[in-house]
């Protein structure tokens, strides 16, 4: 998507701003932190991170920026829902490193059936920590998800050999053990995993916390311990394992790549959810550059790993709450 220099600027419809931001906010984010802020002007919407929502273990802000990239794809879908092509500039001002993107309305174009299907799937798209249905993914799904990643300047590497899966599983399990002993990681869990009865509109609800097992089940990677011995787990992973494991990769490992990874992630997840395919996301093993380098080396990946996905079919609609649009713009106006 590029600037159309001769096109007169199109105003953002004032009556559509709330619905646009609400759609953007349906994006996935680490721990459902929703670490994004928007600044709305007459002709553009700007995207900023909210550092107050960054995980303590996310020292470089990589996961926060990936989450913001996912919200950016949601905002692009919102523009498409209005019948316009989004015109997007990533990291548009070197003097404002916190300004992640600017989005304008471009040329008019009818929404496609594929885009409409993704929008319709947003309310039930969720990170799936429970059991999957038996059987493979819909025919052709993995190839279509790989195309989605490529369209966003990323790639989806399938882990489809037992050797590679065993290597990845060992690294993920080691990262899970290390995080269990890391006070920063435990503090993130205590801050963002909600206790039963909590009504906050962010964080991981107890109903989405998976029960912990001593070891990962066959075909299922070890998960981050969100319970911390509190007995709040609301779901069990007992049942068929995921149907596929993949790693989302980018050509480099810069903030620009993180934004691209977030857009690719949301595009894939929205597309998958339109056919009731969901992902269990694993970010913990990739939180530090040395771990990312290890996974890249051990799996022979042709790029920087940004996120691990385990995909499967599930006929559930366990979407988590989102903050209202008013909370997403108020602070950004001061930047």
N, C-alpha and C positions, 0 to 999 in steps of 0.2 A: 504494500500500500504506500503510495507516494503522494507528495503534495501536487496539487493541480494549480499551477501558478496563476492561471488566468481565471480560475473559478472565483466568483464572488463568495465571500464567507457566508455560511449558512448559520443562522442563530440556533442555539440550543433551545428547543421548545420548553419554556419555563414549566408548563404543566406536566412535562414528562420527566423532569429531573429526578424526582423521588423514585419513580418506577425504574429508571435507568440505574440509579445507585443501588437499589434493592436487588436488581438482577446481577450487577457486578459483585455484590456482597454475598451471593450464593456460591462464590468460589471456594474451593478447598484451601485450607491454611493449616500450617503446623499447629497442632493442639487446638485447632479452631480459635486461634488467637485473633484472627481478623485484623492483621496489622496494617491496615490501609486507611488512607485519608484522601479526600478529594477536594479540589478547589474548583468551583464552577463559575465561569464567567459567561459573558454573552455568547461567545463564539467557540469556547473550548472547555474541556474538563481536564484538569491536571491531576495526576496521581502521585502521592507521596507515601513514604512509609511512616508508620507510627512507632518510633523507637521505644516508647513506653510499653509496647506489646511484644518486644523482641524477647526471645528466650534467653536466659542467662547463659545457657550452653551454646547459643548461637553467636559466638564471639565476633565473627566477621559480618554478621547480618545476612549471610547467604540465604538461609531458610526464610527469613523475613522478606527478602526481595523476590524469592521464588513465589511465595504466597501472593505478593503484590502483582507479580506477572500473571498469576491465575485470575486475580480480580480484573486485570486489564483485559484479558480475553472475555470475561463476563461483560465488561463495559462495551467491548466491540460487538458482542451479540446484542446488547441493548440498542446500540446504534442501528444494527441490521433490522431489529424489530420495528424501527421507525421508518424503514424503507430507504435508508441511506447507506452508502459505503463508508466505513470509518477511515479516517486519515490519521495515521498514528506516527508519532515521532518518539523514539526511545532515547532517553537520556539527552534531551534536546539542548541543555544549557550547561556547559562545563563549569560555569560559575555557580550553579545551583546543583550540586551533586545529589541532593535529596529529591530533586524533581525527576521522577523516574520516567514519566511519559506525559505527552499531551495528546488528546484525542479531539478531533474535529469532525463535523459532518461533511462528507464529500458528495459525490454524485448520487442521485437517486437511483435505486435499483431494487426491484422486488425481492423480498426474502425468499430463499429457496426452501424446498421441502426438508432438506437435510438440516438447515439452520433452524427451521421451525421445530423439528424433532428434538434438537439439542435443547432449545429453550423450554420445550414442554417437559424435558427430563430433569431440568434443574431442581424442581422442588423435591424430587425423591433421590437425587444423586447424593451419595454419602460414602465416607470411608467405612469399609465393611470389615468389622472385626469378628463377626460371627461365622456360623457354618455356611458353606456354599451348597447349592444344589448339585447333585451328581451329574456327570457328563461333561462334554467339551463345550467350548465357547461356540456361539453361532458361526456357521461356516463363513470364512472370509474375514472375520472380525479382526484377527491379529494383523492381517495385511492392511486393512483399512486404518487401524490405529497407527501402524508404522507410517502410512501416508500422512496421517494427521500430524505426527511428529515432524516429518520432513517439511510439511507446509509451514511449520513454525521455526524452521532453521535448527531443528534438533533431530534426534534419531531414537528409535526404540529397539534396543538389542535384546533379542529373545535368549533366555537361558534354557536351551533345549537339549542339553546333554547332561547325563548323570554326573560326569566329571566336573563340569562347570557348576552345576547346582550344588554339589557337595562342597566345592571350594567356597562358593558364596555363602552357603549355610553355615560353614565354620566361622567365617568372618563376622556374619551377622550375630551368631551366638556369642562370640567373643565380645563384640560391641555391647550386647545386652548385659553381659556380666560386668563389664567395665562401668556402664552407666548406673547399674545398681549400687555401685560403691562410690559414685561421683556425687558429691553434695550439690553441685550446680544442677545436675540433671534431676536429682530428687526434688530440689526446690522448684524446678519447673513443673514437675508433676503435682506437687502440693499446691502450687498457685493456680494451675489451669485445669486440673481434673476435679470436677464438681462432685460434691457429696450428694447423696440422695435427698431430694426435696429442694435443692438449690434452684433458684429461678433466674440466675444470671443468663444473659443471652449470648454468651461466648463460652469458650472452654469446652472440654469433653464431658458430656453428661455421664453420670454413673451408669445409665442404661446402655451406654456404648462401650463400657470398659470390659475387656475380655478377662476371663479367669486365667490365672497364671498356672503354668505346668512346669514341672522340673526340667523338661527338655522339650524342644520343638517336636511336634508330631511329624510323621513322614509327609513330605511334600509341603509342609507349612513352616516358614521361617520363624525363628524366635522373635517374639514381640517385646516391645518396650513394656516394662512393668509399670502399669498405670494404677495399680491397686495399692502397692507399698504396704501390704499386709493389713489393710483397713477393712477388708471384707465387703467392698462396695461393688464388685464386679456384677454387671447386669447381663452379660452374654457369655455363652460358652462357644468355643470353636469346634466342639465335638461334631463329627460328620465328615463328609467328603472334603478333601483338600482342594485348594485352588486349582483351576484348570491350566494356568500358565503363569510363568514367572518371567519378568523382563526388567531391564534397567534403562531408564531414560538418560540419554547422554547428550552432551553438547560438544562443539568443536574445541572450545576453550573453557576457561573457568573464571570468567570475569563477571561483574555486575550485569553487563549486557547479556551474557549467556544465561545468567540466572533468570533474568526477565523472560528470555525466550523459553527457558525450561518451564517456567510457570504457565506461560500461554499454551505451550504444547501439552502440559499436564491437564489443564482444564479442558482443552479441546478434546483430548482423548477420553477423559472421564465423562464428559457430557455426551459425547458420541456413544460411548459404551453404555451409559445409563439409559439411553434411548432404546436399547435392546435388553435392559435389565441385567447388564453386566457391570459389576462393581469391582473395586480394587481395595486391597489391604495395602496401605502405603508404609514403606520403611525408610525413614530418613536418618534414624539414629546412627547407623554404620557409616554415614557419609558426612557427619557433622564436622570432621576435621580433615584438612588437606591430606594428611598422611594416610588416613583410612581410605579416602577417595583414590589416592595413588595406588594403594595396595589392591583395591578391588579392580581398578583399571588394569593393573599389571597381571594379577592372577587370572583374570577372565579374558585377557587379550582384547580389551575393548578399544575401538577406534576413536574414542573421545573421552571427555571427562564425565564420570557418572554423577548424576544429580539426585536421582530418586530410584528406589527399588519398588516395583509393583508386583503383587500377586493378584491375579484376576480370576473371577469365576462368576457364574450365574447365581443370582439370589432374588427371590420375589418378595422383597421387603422394601419399605419406604421409611427408613429411619433417619430422615434428614434432621440435622441439628439446628437449633435456633440461631438467628442472626440479629445483630444490633440494628435498630431502625436507622433509616437514611439520615435523620437529623444529627445523629451522633457521628456520622462519617464525614461531615463537612465543617462542623463548627470550628474545630481546632485548626483545620487546614487554612482557613481564611487569614490566619495570622502569619503565614509563611510568605 
